[in-house]
Amino acid sequence: MLQIDPEEIRAAMRRALAEDIGSGDATSLACIHPESQASAQMNARETLVLAGLAFAEATFRELAPNALIRCLAVDGQRLQPGQTVLEISGPARALLSAERVALNFVQRLSGIATTTADYVEAVSGTATRILDTRKTTPGWRRFEKYAVACGGGTNHRTGLYDLILIKDNHLAALANEKPDAITAAVRRARSQFPNLRIEVEADTPDQAGRAADAGADIVLLDNMDPPTLIEALQRIRGRSQTEASGGITLQTVRSVAATGVDFISVGALTHSYRSVDLGLDFLL
């Protein structure tokens, strides 16, 4: 699983607090006595898969270094409504000022983990793995890919530097190359970056076969229905791993996995998830 360095968490949390608090939490400063203490619980209000708890803990610690915090769940754990994630006691002003930022991190990252877990469950019993994509929130990629892993998904490339993915636009730019664009692209990529895996996007079974002929490690089968996927797999004949992509939903992912592809990439994991419902409940 991709791991997030504590300093990455602190940097993101401090930016978020600065954005939210600005010159000061006017409501808490006006209404809450500076010596007032409080206790609160972060509780799940729906079934979810947890991710991002370290962000919440870091946020509370930033404003209340001496707060007593007890984490009662771990990232990757499936929680039921009413289950307590975290208990905290400390200065009331600090807890109130940190509340929204702490919840924002956990609600969003848990939303990704929960969505991913739904897709993973939908293909259970097959050998197909669910992949994420680069369709992430700018600046949050590592956090969101961590959340995908918490949900049981597999991380695809982190960026443009750790895997070669030759897509349709690359091939269009090489249209006049000999013997053909796919072979030329794979040869150049292998020569320039011998230690990186090479993936080639194919729009048709014929392109899929040519990508395998060229020595692609993975063939990306883009926007193919199950019968076309099966034809493409027959052209590849096990010479390359395969990834299906393009408009795949929870309703269709099982039928795609049933074709025998190795991977299914789903952009919706990080661009169309729903934040889950968690709340910070102050104890009377």
N, C-alpha and C positions, 0 to 999 in steps of 0.2 A: 504494500500500500504506500502511495506517495505520502511522505511525511512533511508537515509544516513546521518550520523552525520557529521557536518561541519569539524570536526577534521579528519575524514576519508578522506574527499575530499582534505583537505590541505596536508595530508601526501602523498597521491597518486600524487597530483599535484607537490609537491616538488621533489619527486623521478623522475618524468618525466622531470621536468625542469633541474635537475642536470644531467640527462642522455643526454639531448639535448644540453644544453649550455656548460657544462663542464667548461673549464677555461675561457670561454668568447665567445660571439657571434662575431666572427672575422669580418664578413661582415658588420654588423651594426656599430661596433666600428670603422672600417676603413672608412666607407662611410657616416655615419650620424653624424651631429654636435650634441654634447651633449645637447645643449639647444633647439634643434628642436622639435616642437610640431606637432601632427598629429591627424586627425580624421578618423575613419573607421567604416564600418558597416559589421556585419556578416549577410550574406544573404543566403537564401535557393535557390538552383539551380535546384531542382526537388521537386516533391511532396513527403512529408515525415511527420513522426510523431516525434516530438521533444523529446529528453531526454538528460540530462546531462548539461543543461545550467549553473547550479551552478558551475560545474567544470571549465567552460570557464571564468566565472566571477572571481572565485578564482585565476585562473592563471594570469589574467591581474592585479588583485589587488596585487598579490605577487610581481610583478616587477614594478608596477606603483600604489602605494597605494593611490595617490591623483587623479587618473584618474576619469573622469566623465563617468559613465556607466549607460546606460538606457536599461533595458530589455523590449523588445516589444512583447515577446511571453512567454509561460509557458510550462513546460514539460507536455507531453500528448496531446498537441495541434497539429492538422494536419495543415501543412503549404503548401502553393503553391509556385511554382517557382517565384523568385523575391521578396518574402516576407522577410522583415527585422526582424532578430531575436534579434539583439543587436546593440546598437550604443555606441561608445567609443571615448573619446578624452583624449589625454595625451602625455607623452614623446614618440617621434617617435621610439627611440631605444627600449624602453620597449615593445611597441606594436609589433614591428617586432620580438623581441626575444620570445615573448609569443605566437605568432600567431599559429605556428604549434602544440604546445602542446594543446592549447585551442581547436583547430579544431579537433585534434585526438580524444579527449574525446567526443566531441559532435557528430562527424561523426559516430563513432563506436556505441555509446549508442543509437543514433537516428536510426542507421541501425537496431539494435535489436528491438527497439520500432516499427519501420515501418514494419519489417517482422512479428512481433507478431500481429500487427493490421490487416495485410493481412489474417492471419489464423483466427483471431477472426471474421472478416467480412465473411470469407468463411463458418463459422458455424452459422451465425446469423439466428435467428428464431428457433433454437433448444435450448435445455436446457443444452447442453454440454459446458463445460469450457475448455479452452486451458491452459495447464500447461507447465512450464519450467522443466529443469532437472539439474543434477549436471555436465553436460558436458559444463563447463564454462572455461574461461581463468583463469589459476592459479593466485590467488590474486585479481581477479576482480569479484568474484562471487556475492557479495552483489551489486556491481554497475550494473552488467548485469541483475540480477534479478529485480532490481529497474527499469531498462529499459523495461523489459518484462511487469511489472505492468503499466508503462506509455503507453504501447501499448494495454492495455486492457486485458492482460493475467493474469493468477493466478499463484502465486508462489507455487511450490511444496516444499519439504523439503529443508532447507537451507544447511544441512550437514548430517552427519551420526548420529547426536545427537538428532534431534528433531522429528524423525519419524522412526519407525522400518519398514524396507523393507526387507522381507525375499525373496531372489532371488534364482535362480536355483542352484548356487554354494553353497549357504547355505544348500539347501535341499539335494544336492549331498553329502555333508559332514555328513548329518544326515540319510543317506539311510537305515541304519540298526536299526533305532530307532522304538520303538513300541508306539502306534499302527501303526503309519506311520510317515514319516518325517514331513509332513505339520502340523499334529496335535501336534506332539512333539515340533516343533519350535514355534507354536503359544502359547502353554501352557507355555513354558519357557519364552518367551518374555513377556507375560502378568504377569507372576510372578515377573520377574526382574524389569520391567518398567511399572507398572500399569497405569501411567498417560500418556503414549505415545500411539498414534494410531498405529495399526498394519496393514501393507499391505503385501500381499503375491503374488508373481509372479506365474502365471499359463500359461503353454504352450499349454494346451488342455482344452476342456470343462469339462472333468472329473476332472482335477486338480482344475479348477475353482469352481466346486461344492464342492469338498472336502475342499477347503479353506474357503468357506462360512460355511460349516458344522463345521469347527474348530473355527469359530467365528472371522474371519478376518474382520476388519473394512472396508478395501478396497481390491479388487482383481485386480491385474495388469494382463490384458489380452495381452500377448506378441505375436506380429507377427501373429495375426489372421486376416483372410479376413472377410468381412462383414457377410457372412453366418455362419462362425464359431463363430464370436462374438455373433450373435443372439442365437446360440445354447448354448454358455457359459452363456449368460444372463438368458436363460431359466433354466439352472442348478442352478444358484445363487438365482433366484426367489426373488430378492429384499432384500435379507438378508444382503448384503454388498454393499457398493458403488463400482463402477467399473471404471477402467482406461484402455484405449487402448493405446498401444505403439508399436513402431517398424516400421521404414521406412515409416511413414505417411508423405505425401507431400501435397502441396496446391491443387494438382489435386485430391487427394483421401480423404482429410480430411472431406469433406462434406458427403461422403457415409459412412464413419466410424461414424460420429456424428448421422447419420440417424438411426443407430442401436439402439440408446437409451443409450449409455454409458454416465456416468456422466462426465468423464474427458478424454481428449486426451493429452498425453504428447509428446512434439516435441523437440528433441535435437537440431534440426536445428536452433531453435530460437537463440541459443547462440554459436553454433559451425559452422554454415554455412551461416550466414547472410552476407549481402553486406553493407559496409559502404556507407552512403548516401553522396550526394554532397552538401556541404556548403562551402562558401568562405568568406574570410575577404577582403573586398574591401576598399582600402584607398581612401579618398575623395580628389579631387584636389582643 
